[in-house]
């Protein structure tokens, strides 16, 4: 059976185009970068990075991964959660995925 290509569509919210990638029979993905462009169209990566510094965000992401990802590194998550929200804490999506095996 040939592999099916993901279907990409766009939703419009508050004058922002947000990409949605749908894989038939699998999960759909909404572009966090496109959503962040609403707050800063030139530097959406900084918006995401600041959002990921928040302890509540880290706790939400950890809960999501714990429920939906059997390969999630819970021990590394606990280390990250302890530092989240402090002045020295920095987190990016790439670091989160690499360190916790997030999906």
Secondary structure as UniProt FT lines:
FT   STRAND          7..13
FT   TURN            14..15
FT   STRAND          16..22
FT   TURN            24..25
FT   STRAND          28..30
FT   HELIX           32..36
FT   TURN            37..39
FT   HELIX           44..53
FT   HELIX           55..68
FT   TURN            70..71
FT   HELIX           74..83
FT   TURN            84..85
FT   TURN            87..88
FT   HELIX           93..100
//
